[in-house]
Structure formats: structure tokens, C-alpha cells
Amino acid sequence: MKLRSAICLLALVATLALSTQAQKVEDAVDHDFDFSKAKTYALAPLSKTDPLNKYPEIEFTVRTELTDQLPKVGLKEDKQHPDLLVSYTADQKDYHNSYSTAQTGVTSGNQSWTEDYMVRTVTLTFFDTTTNKSVWQATSTERTNGGTMEKYVPKLVKKLMDAYRQDAQKKKGKS
């Protein structure tokens, strides 16, 4: 009977683990900024200390996706006099967790297993170029079990642009 309880507990843990793999977006908005007036953007250069400098293929993929997605939310690139300066970064962290049925209080028939996964993130920050203040920032995060970061960047950037579109539309409705 204890083994059956342990198996049920393992099934519950597995179900919860799978549910956490969903992508999430967290954002912050400057509610005083009028997004309807922002028509142009420029991508900010990376700082010398940005971790993306070590991964030019990921940086290229993020930059390419932004260049593709920003016009889809109504922004046109203007490197000389942009309304918004778009800063970006991406990261991936690897995790290795070990579990055992002994941790659940089951004393007979102990089993153990490991879980390896990665958490991938892309963060965007939009700065109003007239005030140099951040007016919108969002991070898109996804837990994955494999693949390259470049494979996930398009999906992460698209989720961020969807969030920006929603936030900008909310603000337009209040203006």
C-alpha cells in the first residue's frame, strides 16, 4: 500500500512539473507614458559586460526576431531619432534535481530519479528617448527539456511582443 501511495505521489509531482513548463511573461508598464505617440524604435547596443557578448549566435537571433516582430506592433526602425530605445538580453540556466521516495516518508522500496531542465528567458526594456526613462519592461520565461536557445528565442520574443501589444492597447484605451 505504501508503494501505491508513493507511485501516486510521483504521478502528482510529475503532473505539477509538467504544468510549470508553460511559458510565462511578467511585465511592468509606465502608466503615464502615451504609447500611441511611440512610432519608432532603435535597438540598443549591448554593454561590454552583457552576457550575450559571449554568445553571438543567440544575440543575432534575438536581434533578428526583434527586427521582425517590432514592426508587427506598429513600430518602425529609426536609428537616428527613435521614440523608443529597445534594450534586450537573453539567458539560459541549466538545472539538475535529484529526488527520492525516501524524501516522501516511504521507507521501503525507495526509488530515486533525476530531472534535468533549462530555464530560458528573454528580457526587453523600452526607454522613452525624450526622458531616458524605462516605460515598458517584460521578461518571457520558458522551462524546457532540450534544444538550443536559438530554437526558443522566436517564441519568447513573440510572447513579449504580444504582451507589449496588449499593454499599449490598454493604455490607448485610457488616453
N, CA and C atoms as a LAMMPS dump frame, in Angstrom:
ITEM: TIMESTEP
0
ITEM: NUMBER OF ATOMS
525
ITEM: BOX BOUNDS ff ff ff
-5.0000000000000000e+02 5.0000000000000000e+02
-5.0000000000000000e+02 5.0000000000000000e+02
-5.0000000000000000e+02 5.0000000000000000e+02
ITEM: ATOMS id mol type element x y z
1 1 1 N 0.813 -1.188 0
2 1 2 C 0 0 0
3 1 3 C 0.866 1.266 0
4 2 1 N 1.981 1.217 0.736
5 2 2 C 2.872 2.368 0.759
6 2 3 C 3.475 2.618 -0.615
7 3 1 N 3.765 1.553 -1.349
8 3 2 C 4.31 1.702 -2.693
9 3 3 C 3.281 2.382 -3.602
10 4 1 N 2.025 1.999 -3.448
11 4 2 C 0.965 2.622 -4.251
12 4 3 C 0.861 4.116 -3.919
13 5 1 N 0.98 4.46 -2.653
14 5 2 C 0.941 5.872 -2.251
15 5 3 C 2.119 6.629 -2.842
16 6 1 N 3.282 5.98 -2.837
17 6 2 C 4.475 6.617 -3.397
18 6 3 C 4.307 6.83 -4.895
19 7 1 N 3.726 5.867 -5.583
20 7 2 C 3.518 5.993 -7.026
21 7 3 C 2.531 7.125 -7.308
22 8 1 N 1.475 7.213 -6.512
23 8 2 C 0.507 8.298 -6.682
24 8 3 C 1.173 9.652 -6.445
25 9 1 N 2.025 9.711 -5.43
26 9 2 C 2.742 10.948 -5.146
27 9 3 C 3.67 11.305 -6.3
28 10 1 N 4.347 10.307 -6.855
29 10 2 C 5.224 10.552 -8
30 10 3 C 4.427 11.071 -9.198
31 11 1 N 3.262 10.509 -9.433
32 11 2 C 2.421 10.968 -10.535
33 11 3 C 2.004 12.42 -10.322
34 12 1 N 1.684 12.767 -9.078
35 12 2 C 1.313 14.139 -8.76
36 12 3 C 2.482 15.087 -9
37 13 1 N 3.673 14.7 -8.548
38 13 2 C 4.868 15.524 -8.741
39 13 3 C 5.133 15.703 -10.23
40 14 1 N 5.021 14.632 -11.011
41 14 2 C 5.249 14.715 -12.451
42 14 3 C 4.238 15.643 -13.11
43 15 1 N 2.987 15.568 -12.696
44 15 2 C 1.955 16.437 -13.252
45 15 3 C 2.254 17.896 -12.936
46 16 1 N 2.643 18.166 -11.707
47 16 2 C 2.987 19.539 -11.323
48 16 3 C 4.201 20.037 -12.082
49 17 1 N 5.19 19.164 -12.269
50 17 2 C 6.395 19.549 -13.003
51 17 3 C 6.046 19.908 -14.439
52 18 1 N 5.183 19.135 -15.072
53 18 2 C 4.796 19.428 -16.448
54 18 3 C 4.022 20.729 -16.539
55 19 1 N 3.214 21.015 -15.538
56 19 2 C 2.429 22.237 -15.586
57 19 3 C 3.306 23.469 -15.445
58 20 1 N 4.477 23.354 -14.843
59 20 2 C 5.355 24.507 -14.693
60 20 3 C 6.151 24.78 -15.954
61 21 1 N 6.05 23.921 -16.959
62 21 2 C 6.799 24.134 -18.187
63 21 3 C 6.167 25.192 -19.075
64 22 1 N 4.971 25.623 -18.746
65 22 2 C 4.304 26.628 -19.555
66 22 3 C 5.109 27.918 -19.552
67 23 1 N 5.016 28.611 -20.649
68 23 2 C 5.725 29.868 -20.775
69 23 3 C 4.984 30.947 -19.988
70 24 1 N 5.754 31.842 -19.391
71 24 2 C 5.112 32.943 -18.688
72 24 3 C 5.785 34.248 -19.051
73 25 1 N 5.018 35.325 -18.962
74 25 2 C 5.519 36.662 -19.249
75 25 3 C 5.171 37.543 -18.063
76 26 1 N 6.158 38.238 -17.558
77 26 2 C 5.948 39.215 -16.492
78 26 3 C 6.346 40.572 -17.041
79 27 1 N 5.482 41.582 -16.839
80 27 2 C 5.803 42.889 -17.395
81 27 3 C 5.478 44.008 -16.42
82 28 1 N 6.081 45.159 -16.7
83 28 2 C 5.857 46.374 -15.915
84 28 3 C 5.68 47.523 -16.906
85 29 1 N 4.706 48.374 -16.644
86 29 2 C 4.342 49.436 -17.575
87 29 3 C 4.351 50.781 -16.858
88 30 1 N 4.875 51.804 -17.531
89 30 2 C 4.762 53.171 -17.038
90 30 3 C 3.395 53.68 -17.497
91 31 1 N 2.474 53.806 -16.572
92 31 2 C 1.103 54.167 -16.921
93 31 3 C 0.955 55.636 -17.338
94 32 1 N 1.994 56.44 -17.153
95 32 2 C 1.95 57.836 -17.59
96 32 3 C 2.42 58.01 -19.033
97 33 1 N 3.053 56.98 -19.581
98 33 2 C 3.586 57.081 -20.941
99 33 3 C 2.473 56.846 -21.96
100 34 1 N 2.425 57.685 -22.991
101 34 2 C 1.423 57.556 -24.056
102 34 3 C 2.014 56.72 -25.192
103 35 1 N 1.695 55.436 -25.187
104 35 2 C 2.238 54.509 -26.187
105 35 3 C 1.768 54.85 -27.6
106 36 1 N 0.643 55.54 -27.736
107 36 2 C 0.141 55.869 -29.075
108 36 3 C 1.066 56.844 -29.799
109 37 1 N 1.889 57.561 -29.052
110 37 2 C 2.808 58.514 -29.672
111 37 3 C 4.138 57.878 -30.063
112 38 1 N 4.398 56.676 -29.579
113 38 2 C 5.65 55.977 -29.915
114 38 3 C 5.468 55.278 -31.254
115 39 1 N 6.187 55.755 -32.248
116 39 2 C 6.068 55.206 -33.598
117 39 3 C 7.358 54.552 -34.092
118 40 1 N 8.484 54.942 -33.491
119 40 2 C 9.773 54.456 -33.99
120 40 3 C 10.609 53.861 -32.861
121 41 1 N 11.569 53.032 -33.243
122 41 2 C 12.455 52.402 -32.268
123 41 3 C 13.861 52.267 -32.85
124 42 1 N 14.793 52.056 -31.958
125 42 2 C 16.153 51.647 -32.31
126 42 3 C 16.565 50.598 -31.286
127 43 1 N 17.318 49.62 -31.731
128 43 2 C 17.835 48.605 -30.807
129 43 3 C 19.081 49.15 -30.13
130 44 1 N 19.127 49.012 -28.827
131 44 2 C 20.28 49.49 -28.057
132 44 3 C 21.471 48.558 -28.28
133 45 1 N 22.656 49.117 -28.337
134 45 2 C 23.83 48.245 -28.42
135 45 3 C 24.032 47.517 -27.088
136 46 1 N 24.635 46.356 -27.152
137 46 2 C 24.929 45.616 -25.919
138 46 3 C 26.023 46.325 -25.139
139 47 1 N 25.914 46.28 -23.821
140 47 2 C 27.005 46.805 -23
141 47 3 C 28.17 45.817 -23.064
142 48 1 N 29.344 46.265 -22.728
143 48 2 C 30.52 45.393 -22.782
144 48 3 C 30.42 44.229 -21.813
145 49 1 N 29.627 44.389 -20.761
146 49 2 C 29.508 43.335 -19.752
147 49 3 C 28.305 42.419 -19.966
148 50 1 N 27.51 42.675 -21.003
149 50 2 C 26.33 41.841 -21.245
150 50 3 C 26.751 40.411 -21.555
151 51 1 N 26.152 39.425 -20.892
152 51 2 C 26.492 38.022 -21.147
153 51 3 C 26.272 37.587 -22.596
154 52 1 N 25.38 38.264 -23.321
155 52 2 C 25.145 37.9 -24.721
156 52 3 C 26.375 38.107 -25.598
157 53 1 N 27.324 38.918 -25.151
158 53 2 C 28.555 39.099 -25.922
159 53 3 C 29.303 37.782 -26.095
160 54 1 N 29.116 36.863 -25.173
161 54 2 C 29.788 35.557 -25.252
162 54 3 C 29.064 34.599 -26.197
163 55 1 N 27.826 34.95 -26.582
164 55 2 C 27.009 34.065 -27.415
165 55 3 C 26.469 34.826 -28.622
166 56 1 N 27.33 35.12 -29.586
167 56 2 C 26.897 35.94 -30.722
168 56 3 C 25.754 35.323 -31.528
169 57 1 N 25.658 34.003 -31.555
170 57 2 C 24.569 33.38 -32.312
171 57 3 C 23.212 33.632 -31.641
172 58 1 N 23.185 33.662 -30.316
173 58 2 C 21.945 33.956 -29.606
174 58 3 C 21.613 35.439 -29.75
175 59 1 N 22.61 36.281 -29.613
176 59 2 C 22.398 37.727 -29.758
177 59 3 C 21.861 38.027 -31.153
178 60 1 N 22.419 37.404 -32.176
179 60 2 C 21.96 37.596 -33.545
180 60 3 C 20.491 37.166 -33.69
181 61 1 N 20.145 36.025 -33.094
182 61 2 C 18.775 35.523 -33.181
183 61 3 C 17.795 36.466 -32.491
184 62 1 N 18.154 36.971 -31.314
185 62 2 C 17.278 37.911 -30.601
186 62 3 C 17.101 39.178 -31.432
187 63 1 N 18.209 39.728 -31.916
188 63 2 C 18.161 40.967 -32.719
189 63 3 C 17.311 40.761 -33.976
190 64 1 N 17.487 39.636 -34.642
191 64 2 C 16.723 39.338 -35.854
192 64 3 C 15.232 39.23 -35.549
193 65 1 N 14.894 38.544 -34.466
194 65 2 C 13.481 38.4 -34.084
195 65 3 C 12.867 39.749 -33.729
196 66 1 N 13.611 40.581 -33.03
197 66 2 C 13.087 41.901 -32.685
198 66 3 C 12.863 42.745 -33.94
199 67 1 N 13.806 42.701 -34.855
200 67 2 C 13.675 43.447 -36.109
201 67 3 C 12.457 42.972 -36.896
202 68 1 N 12.128 41.696 -36.769
203 68 2 C 10.955 41.138 -37.437
204 68 3 C 9.656 41.455 -36.68
205 69 1 N 9.684 41.383 -35.353
206 69 2 C 8.464 41.494 -34.552
207 69 3 C 8.056 42.934 -34.211
208 70 1 N 9.011 43.834 -34.029
209 70 2 C 8.657 45.205 -33.631
210 70 3 C 7.764 45.913 -34.663
211 71 1 N 7.997 45.765 -35.962
212 71 2 C 7.058 46.377 -36.916
213 71 3 C 5.644 45.799 -36.806
214 72 1 N 5.518 44.576 -36.355
215 72 2 C 4.203 43.949 -36.215
216 72 3 C 3.385 44.549 -35.078
217 73 1 N 4.044 45.3 -34.184
218 73 2 C 3.313 46.008 -33.128
219 73 3 C 3.24 47.508 -33.426
220 74 1 N 3.531 47.86 -34.681
221 74 2 C 3.359 49.244 -35.113
222 74 3 C 4.561 50.142 -34.958
223 75 1 N 5.732 49.575 -34.715
224 75 2 C 6.931 50.391 -34.549
225 75 3 C 7.841 50.246 -35.777
226 76 1 N 8.371 51.378 -36.226
227 76 2 C 9.255 51.411 -37.389
228 76 3 C 10.677 51.714 -36.912
229 77 1 N 11.649 51.05 -37.499
230 77 2 C 13.038 51.284 -37.083
231 77 3 C 13.511 52.66 -37.55
232 78 1 N 14.134 53.385 -36.639
233 78 2 C 14.723 54.696 -36.921
234 78 3 C 15.96 54.811 -36.035
235 79 1 N 17.105 54.552 -36.616
236 79 2 C 18.343 54.536 -35.824
237 79 3 C 18.804 55.93 -35.419
238 80 1 N 18.327 56.973 -36.108
239 80 2 C 18.79 58.332 -35.84
240 80 3 C 17.978 59.044 -34.749
241 81 1 N 16.646 58.96 -34.837
242 81 2 C 15.775 59.698 -33.911
243 81 3 C 14.602 58.83 -33.462
244 82 1 N 14.876 57.75 -32.748
245 82 2 C 13.783 56.865 -32.339
246 82 3 C 12.989 57.441 -31.157
247 83 1 N 11.729 57.036 -31.082
248 83 2 C 10.91 57.377 -29.917
249 83 3 C 11.256 56.455 -28.747
250 84 1 N 11.56 55.2 -29.075
251 84 2 C 11.884 54.196 -28.063
252 84 3 C 13.251 53.58 -28.352
253 85 1 N 14.011 53.383 -27.302
254 85 2 C 15.256 52.636 -27.388
255 85 3 C 14.973 51.277 -26.75
256 86 1 N 15.189 50.206 -27.51
257 86 2 C 14.856 48.864 -27.057
258 86 3 C 16.126 48.135 -26.638
259 87 1 N 16.195 47.828 -25.363
260 87 2 C 17.309 47.077 -24.794
261 87 3 C 16.847 45.634 -24.603
262 88 1 N 17.748 44.69 -24.793
263 88 2 C 17.366 43.281 -24.682
264 88 3 C 18.503 42.453 -24.102
265 89 1 N 18.119 41.345 -23.515
266 89 2 C 19.084 40.359 -23.053
267 89 3 C 18.396 39.001 -23.044
268 90 1 N 19.197 37.957 -23.036
269 90 2 C 18.668 36.594 -23.001
270 90 3 C 19.568 35.763 -22.108
271 91 1 N 18.981 34.732 -21.529
272 91 2 C 19.752 33.894 -20.612
273 91 3 C 19.181 32.482 -20.61
274 92 1 N 20.037 31.562 -20.244
275 92 2 C 19.628 30.168 -20.079
276 92 3 C 20.341 29.616 -18.857
277 93 1 N 19.575 28.967 -17.996
278 93 2 C 20.162 28.334 -16.814
279 93 3 C 19.806 26.856 -16.846
280 94 1 N 20.792 26.029 -16.552
281 94 2 C 20.592 24.583 -16.503
282 94 3 C 20.37 24.156 -15.061
283 95 1 N 19.429 23.223 -14.868
284 95 2 C 19.11 22.712 -13.543
285 95 3 C 19.182 21.191 -13.541
286 96 1 N 19.618 20.657 -12.43
287 96 2 C 19.679 19.208 -12.224
288 96 3 C 19.148 18.938 -10.821
289 97 1 N 18.002 18.282 -10.746
290 97 2 C 17.397 17.975 -9.449
291 97 3 C 17.349 16.472 -9.257
292 98 1 N 17.613 16.038 -8.041
293 98 2 C 17.517 14.624 -7.693
294 98 3 C 16.397 14.445 -6.687
295 99 1 N 15.636 13.362 -6.861
296 99 2 C 14.517 13.072 -5.979
297 99 3 C 14.612 11.627 -5.51
298 100 1 N 13.957 11.357 -4.404
299 100 2 C 13.915 10 -3.871
300 100 3 C 12.59 9.805 -3.146
301 101 1 N 12.05 8.584 -3.221
302 101 2 C 10.825 8.307 -2.481
303 101 3 C 11.092 8.366 -0.986
304 102 1 N 12.352 8.25 -0.581
305 102 2 C 12.69 8.361 0.839
306 102 3 C 12.35 9.764 1.349
307 103 1 N 12.409 10.763 0.454
308 103 2 C 12.072 12.134 0.837
309 103 3 C 10.587 12.284 1.136
310 104 1 N 9.772 11.353 0.66
311 104 2 C 8.322 11.434 0.866
312 104 3 C 7.878 10.68 2.11
313 105 1 N 8.813 10.035 2.797
314 105 2 C 8.463 9.298 4.003
315 105 3 C 8.253 7.814 3.766
316 106 1 N 8.354 7.377 2.517
317 106 2 C 8.214 5.96 2.22
318 106 3 C 9.545 5.292 2.574
319 107 1 N 9.484 4.26 3.412
320 107 2 C 10.733 3.663 3.888
321 107 3 C 11.101 2.376 3.168
322 108 1 N 10.153 1.726 2.511
323 108 2 C 10.505 0.501 1.799
324 108 3 C 10.371 0.733 0.302
325 109 1 N 11.213 0.075 -0.46
326 109 2 C 11.168 0.204 -1.903
327 109 3 C 11.567 1.582 -2.39
328 110 1 N 12.555 2.187 -1.738
329 110 2 C 12.984 3.524 -2.138
330 110 3 C 13.424 3.542 -3.597
331 111 1 N 12.99 4.567 -4.289
332 111 2 C 13.397 4.783 -5.665
333 111 3 C 13.895 6.209 -5.768
334 112 1 N 14.78 6.426 -6.716
335 112 2 C 15.259 7.782 -6.928
336 112 3 C 15.28 8.073 -8.425
337 113 1 N 15.232 9.34 -8.757
338 113 2 C 15.28 9.768 -10.142
339 113 3 C 15.818 11.185 -10.195
340 114 1 N 16.194 11.592 -11.372
341 114 2 C 16.708 12.94 -11.561
342 114 3 C 15.879 13.653 -12.622
343 115 1 N 15.959 14.948 -12.578
344 115 2 C 15.258 15.784 -13.535
345 115 3 C 16.242 16.848 -14.017
346 116 1 N 16.477 16.864 -15.313
347 116 2 C 17.334 17.882 -15.918
348 116 3 C 16.469 18.774 -16.794
349 117 1 N 16.615 20.08 -16.65
350 117 2 C 15.857 21.003 -17.482
351 117 3 C 16.582 22.337 -17.55
352 118 1 N 16.129 23.183 -18.453
353 118 2 C 16.691 24.505 -18.637
354 118 3 C 15.581 25.542 -18.5
355 119 1 N 15.933 26.691 -17.986
356 119 2 C 15.013 27.814 -17.948
357 119 3 C 15.61 28.881 -18.856
358 120 1 N 14.842 29.232 -19.874
359 120 2 C 15.315 30.206 -20.872
360 120 3 C 14.514 31.488 -20.724
361 121 1 N 15.177 32.613 -20.797
362 121 2 C 14.499 33.901 -20.65
363 121 3 C 14.992 34.902 -21.69
364 122 1 N 14.084 35.771 -22.081
365 122 2 C 14.418 36.951 -22.873
366 122 3 C 13.763 38.118 -22.155
367 123 1 N 14.523 39.182 -21.946
368 123 2 C 14.007 40.382 -21.291
369 123 3 C 14.167 41.569 -22.228
370 124 1 N 13.1 42.34 -22.346
371 124 2 C 13.123 43.573 -23.136
372 124 3 C 12.815 44.744 -22.236
373 125 1 N 13.498 45.864 -22.487
374 125 2 C 13.197 47.112 -21.787
375 125 3 C 13.098 48.206 -22.841
376 126 1 N 11.983 48.931 -22.838
377 126 2 C 11.779 50.036 -23.77
378 126 3 C 11.986 51.334 -23
379 127 1 N 12.855 52.202 -23.524
380 127 2 C 13.137 53.5 -22.916
381 127 3 C 12.562 54.607 -23.786
382 128 1 N 11.907 55.563 -23.153
383 128 2 C 11.453 56.772 -23.846
384 128 3 C 12.707 57.616 -24.081
385 129 1 N 13.012 57.915 -25.33
386 129 2 C 14.257 58.63 -25.635
387 129 3 C 14.2 60.107 -25.257
388 130 1 N 13.009 60.639 -25.018
389 130 2 C 12.944 62.046 -24.606
390 130 3 C 13.212 62.212 -23.116
391 131 1 N 12.876 61.184 -22.312
392 131 2 C 13.082 61.281 -20.863
393 131 3 C 14.167 60.327 -20.354
394 132 1 N 14.581 59.403 -21.204
395 132 2 C 15.536 58.344 -20.835
396 132 3 C 15.02 57.455 -19.706
397 133 1 N 13.703 57.388 -19.566
398 133 2 C 13.095 56.539 -18.542
399 133 3 C 12.561 55.256 -19.177
400 134 1 N 12.627 54.203 -18.394
401 134 2 C 12.03 52.939 -18.814
402 134 3 C 10.514 53.086 -18.79
403 135 1 N 9.858 52.734 -19.914
404 135 2 C 8.402 52.853 -19.969
405 135 3 C 7.722 51.49 -20.068
406 136 1 N 8.486 50.47 -20.432
407 136 2 C 7.912 49.122 -20.516
408 136 3 C 9.043 48.116 -20.385
409 137 1 N 8.817 47.118 -19.558
410 137 2 C 9.802 46.049 -19.409
411 137 3 C 9.047 44.748 -19.234
412 138 1 N 9.566 43.703 -19.878
413 138 2 C 8.933 42.396 -19.737
414 138 3 C 9.978 41.305 -19.887
415 139 1 N 9.704 40.205 -19.207
416 139 2 C 10.544 39.014 -19.292
417 139 3 C 9.658 37.837 -19.651
418 140 1 N 10.084 37.116 -20.665
419 140 2 C 9.404 35.901 -21.079
420 140 3 C 10.283 34.724 -20.67
421 141 1 N 9.695 33.768 -19.971
422 141 2 C 10.44 32.634 -19.429
423 141 3 C 9.785 31.336 -19.868
424 142 1 N 10.618 30.371 -20.207
425 142 2 C 10.099 29.052 -20.548
426 142 3 C 11.038 27.989 -20.002
427 143 1 N 10.432 26.984 -19.415
428 143 2 C 11.181 25.825 -18.923
429 143 3 C 11.152 24.766 -20.011
430 144 1 N 12.326 24.264 -20.382
431 144 2 C 12.415 23.307 -21.48
432 144 3 C 13.263 22.109 -21.072
433 145 1 N 13.146 21.072 -21.856
434 145 2 C 13.921 19.858 -21.588
435 145 3 C 14.968 19.575 -22.648
436 146 1 N 15.252 20.522 -23.485
437 146 2 C 16.269 20.295 -24.504
438 146 3 C 16.19 21.331 -25.596
439 147 1 N 16.999 21.142 -26.602
440 147 2 C 17.049 22.081 -27.718
441 147 3 C 17.995 23.224 -27.425
442 148 1 N 18.212 24.025 -28.447
443 148 2 C 19.122 25.164 -28.302
444 148 3 C 18.343 26.422 -27.953
445 149 1 N 19.021 27.364 -27.378
446 149 2 C 18.387 28.64 -27.022
447 149 3 C 17.833 29.315 -28.279
448 150 1 N 18.572 29.225 -29.38
449 150 2 C 18.138 29.858 -30.619
450 150 3 C 16.772 29.33 -31.066
451 151 1 N 16.496 28.071 -30.765
452 151 2 C 15.215 27.467 -31.131
453 151 3 C 14.055 28.134 -30.379
454 152 1 N 14.277 28.572 -29.154
455 152 2 C 13.222 29.117 -28.313
456 152 3 C 13.079 30.635 -28.395
457 153 1 N 14.094 31.326 -28.883
458 153 2 C 14.054 32.787 -28.933
459 153 3 C 12.843 33.312 -29.707
460 154 1 N 12.526 32.789 -30.896
461 154 2 C 11.36 33.339 -31.613
462 154 3 C 10.07 33.268 -30.798
463 155 1 N 9.83 32.183 -30.138
464 155 2 C 8.617 32.018 -29.328
465 155 3 C 8.625 32.988 -28.144
466 156 1 N 9.771 33.132 -27.495
467 156 2 C 9.872 34.036 -26.349
468 156 3 C 9.654 35.486 -26.774
469 157 1 N 10.269 35.889 -27.88
470 157 2 C 10.128 37.265 -28.365
471 157 3 C 8.68 37.523 -28.793
472 158 1 N 8.057 36.571 -29.463
473 158 2 C 6.668 36.743 -29.884
474 158 3 C 5.759 36.944 -28.667
475 159 1 N 5.973 36.171 -27.612
476 159 2 C 5.176 36.341 -26.395
477 159 3 C 5.372 37.745 -25.808
478 160 1 N 6.598 38.232 -25.851
479 160 2 C 6.87 39.577 -25.346
480 160 3 C 6.151 40.629 -26.187
481 161 1 N 6.18 40.459 -27.492
482 161 2 C 5.513 41.424 -28.369
483 161 3 C 3.993 41.365 -28.193
484 162 1 N 3.453 40.19 -27.943
485 162 2 C 2.02 40.069 -27.646
486 162 3 C 1.679 40.841 -26.368
487 163 1 N 2.542 40.719 -25.354
488 163 2 C 2.329 41.44 -24.094
489 163 3 C 2.432 42.952 -24.313
490 164 1 N 3.412 43.383 -25.113
491 164 2 C 3.558 44.818 -25.407
492 164 3 C 2.302 45.33 -26.119
493 165 1 N 1.847 44.593 -27.114
494 165 2 C 0.658 44.995 -27.867
495 165 3 C -0.538 45.168 -26.923
496 166 1 N -0.728 44.22 -26.02
497 166 2 C -1.848 44.3 -25.07
498 166 3 C -1.699 45.509 -24.141
499 167 1 N -0.481 45.719 -23.627
500 167 2 C -0.264 46.834 -22.714
501 167 3 C -0.452 48.176 -23.431
502 168 1 N 0.053 48.288 -24.66
503 168 2 C -0.084 49.531 -25.428
504 168 3 C -1.55 49.787 -25.764
505 169 1 N -2.302 48.73 -26.08
506 169 2 C -3.731 48.897 -26.383
507 169 3 C -4.503 49.325 -25.137
508 170 1 N -4.157 48.757 -23.978
509 170 2 C -4.815 49.157 -22.727
510 170 3 C -4.598 50.64 -22.477
511 171 1 N -3.36 51.079 -22.697
512 171 2 C -3.011 52.471 -22.454
513 171 3 C -3.737 53.383 -23.441
514 172 1 N -3.849 52.958 -24.707
515 172 2 C -4.56 53.771 -25.695
516 172 3 C -6.016 53.935 -25.297
517 173 1 N -6.583 52.89 -24.726
518 173 2 C -7.978 52.943 -24.293
519 173 3 C -8.198 53.933 -23.158
520 174 1 N -7.153 54.189 -22.378
521 174 2 C -7.267 55.115 -21.232
522 174 3 C -6.991 56.56 -21.638
523 175 1 N -6.35 56.749 -22.787
524 175 2 C -5.978 58.109 -23.214
525 175 3 C -7.172 58.931 -23.6
